[in-house]
Amino acid sequence: METPEIRTVDVIIRGRVQGVGYRMWTRREAGRLGLAGHVRNRADGSVEARFCGRPDTIDRMLEACRTGPPGSRVNEVAVTDRTDAVVEVGFAIR
């Protein structure tokens, strides 16, 4: 049986993404898609996330991040693929 490929990405989301429930929404969406990782606010007003999972599922999450929850306004989603990252278990708000 073949082991499924796992992709890990670090993401910075910029725009109106703090104070609008973006982290809670991200945790909910990641859970719905079966992704592991974490999300947190950054001092510069952006949100940082790490997603670990199947490549097609990561792509779906990144597309969702470009829209975000109601009340948010996403200006930019910067994605960095990680090859050195440890695969996380579960999804946490930090």
NORRAJO-V5304 format. One record per pair of residues at least 6 apart in sequence whose C-alpha atoms are under 8 Angstrom apart, sorted by sequence separation. I is the first residue (numbers start at 1). J is the second residue. D is the distance in Angstrom with one decimal. If there is no record, write none. Layout:
BEGIN
i=I j=J d=D
i=I j=J d=D
END
This chain:
BEGIN
i=30 j=36 d=7.0
i=41 j=47 d=4.6
i=42 j=48 d=6.7
i=52 j=58 d=7.3
i=67 j=73 d=7.5
i=68 j=74 d=6.9
i=40 j=47 d=5.8
i=41 j=48 d=6.2
i=51 j=58 d=6.9
i=67 j=74 d=6.4
i=39 j=47 d=7.1
i=40 j=48 d=5.4
i=66 j=74 d=6.0
i=39 j=48 d=5.7
i=40 j=49 d=6.4
i=65 j=74 d=7.9
i=66 j=75 d=8.0
i=39 j=49 d=4.2
i=66 j=76 d=7.4
i=27 j=38 d=7.7
i=38 j=49 d=5.6
i=39 j=50 d=6.5
i=66 j=77 d=6.4
i=27 j=39 d=7.4
i=37 j=49 d=7.3
i=38 j=50 d=5.4
i=65 j=77 d=7.3
i=26 j=39 d=7.3
i=37 j=50 d=5.1
i=38 j=51 d=7.0
i=37 j=51 d=4.8
i=36 j=51 d=5.8
i=37 j=52 d=5.8
i=62 j=77 d=7.9
i=23 j=39 d=6.1
i=35 j=51 d=6.3
i=36 j=52 d=5.0
i=23 j=40 d=6.7
i=35 j=52 d=5.7
i=36 j=53 d=6.6
i=23 j=41 d=7.7
i=35 j=53 d=5.2
i=34 j=53 d=7.4
i=30 j=51 d=7.9
i=35 j=57 d=7.6
i=18 j=41 d=7.0
i=35 j=58 d=7.7
i=23 j=47 d=7.7
i=33 j=57 d=6.6
i=18 j=45 d=6.4
i=17 j=45 d=7.4
i=18 j=46 d=6.9
i=33 j=61 d=7.6
i=16 j=45 d=7.9
i=17 j=46 d=6.4
i=18 j=47 d=7.2
i=15 j=45 d=7.9
i=16 j=46 d=7.9
i=17 j=47 d=6.6
i=14 j=45 d=7.4
i=15 j=46 d=6.8
i=30 j=61 d=7.0
i=14 j=46 d=4.8
i=29 j=61 d=7.3
i=13 j=46 d=5.7
i=14 j=47 d=6.7
i=12 j=46 d=6.7
i=13 j=47 d=5.2
i=12 j=47 d=5.8
i=13 j=48 d=6.4
i=52 j=87 d=6.2
i=12 j=48 d=4.6
i=52 j=88 d=6.7
i=11 j=48 d=5.6
i=12 j=49 d=6.5
i=10 j=48 d=7.3
i=11 j=49 d=5.1
i=10 j=49 d=5.8
i=11 j=50 d=6.1
i=26 j=65 d=7.7
i=10 j=50 d=4.5
i=9 j=50 d=5.6
i=10 j=51 d=6.7
i=8 j=50 d=7.0
i=9 j=51 d=5.5
i=8 j=51 d=5.6
i=9 j=52 d=6.7
i=25 j=68 d=7.7
i=7 j=51 d=8.0
i=8 j=52 d=4.4
i=25 j=69 d=6.3
i=7 j=52 d=5.7
i=8 j=53 d=6.7
i=6 j=52 d=6.7
i=7 j=53 d=5.5
i=22 j=68 d=6.8
i=6 j=53 d=5.1
i=7 j=54 d=5.9
i=22 j=69 d=6.2
i=6 j=54 d=5.0
i=7 j=55 d=5.4
i=21 j=69 d=7.2
i=5 j=54 d=6.1
i=6 j=55 d=6.5
i=20 j=69 d=7.6
i=4 j=54 d=7.2
i=5 j=55 d=7.2
i=20 j=70 d=7.7
i=22 j=72 d=7.3
i=37 j=87 d=7.9
i=7 j=58 d=7.4
i=20 j=71 d=5.8
i=36 j=87 d=7.8
i=37 j=88 d=5.4
i=13 j=65 d=7.6
i=20 j=72 d=5.9
i=36 j=88 d=5.6
i=37 j=89 d=6.8
i=36 j=89 d=5.3
i=37 j=90 d=6.3
i=38 j=91 d=5.2
i=39 j=92 d=6.5
i=40 j=93 d=5.9
i=41 j=94 d=7.9
i=36 j=90 d=4.7
i=37 j=91 d=4.7
i=38 j=92 d=4.6
i=39 j=93 d=5.1
i=40 j=94 d=5.0
i=17 j=72 d=5.4
i=35 j=90 d=7.4
i=36 j=91 d=4.8
i=37 j=92 d=6.5
i=38 j=93 d=5.7
i=39 j=94 d=6.0
i=16 j=72 d=5.3
i=17 j=73 d=6.6
i=35 j=91 d=7.2
i=38 j=94 d=6.8
i=15 j=72 d=7.7
i=16 j=73 d=4.9
i=17 j=74 d=6.8
i=15 j=73 d=5.6
i=16 j=74 d=6.3
i=15 j=74 d=4.7
i=16 j=75 d=7.9
i=14 j=74 d=6.0
i=15 j=75 d=4.8
i=31 j=91 d=7.0
i=13 j=74 d=6.9
i=14 j=75 d=5.6
i=15 j=76 d=6.8
i=30 j=91 d=7.2
i=13 j=75 d=7.7
i=14 j=76 d=5.1
i=13 j=76 d=5.8
i=14 j=77 d=6.5
i=12 j=76 d=7.9
i=13 j=77 d=4.6
i=27 j=91 d=6.4
i=12 j=77 d=5.8
i=13 j=78 d=6.5
i=27 j=92 d=6.9
i=11 j=77 d=6.7
i=12 j=78 d=5.2
i=27 j=93 d=7.0
i=11 j=78 d=5.5
i=12 j=79 d=6.7
i=11 j=79 d=4.6
i=10 j=79 d=5.9
i=11 j=80 d=6.4
i=24 j=93 d=7.5
i=9 j=79 d=6.5
i=10 j=80 d=5.2
i=23 j=93 d=6.7
i=9 j=80 d=5.5
i=10 j=81 d=6.4
i=9 j=81 d=4.4
i=10 j=82 d=7.0
i=8 j=81 d=6.1
i=9 j=82 d=5.4
i=7 j=81 d=7.6
i=8 j=82 d=5.4
i=7 j=82 d=7.7
i=8 j=83 d=7.3
i=8 j=85 d=6.9
i=8 j=87 d=7.2
END
